[in-house]
């Protein structure tokens, strides 16, 4: 899954790092 820089920042802001 490819995300833009803005999408990555938004997702990481609401998702714990260990979810990845």
Steps between C-alpha positions, in 0.01 A plus 500: 500500500645832399416818686587860437708682759188670636311171525790330681515781757124492553486120537797486738343776710196277569660154476752349744838424331470132596184472289729495197 
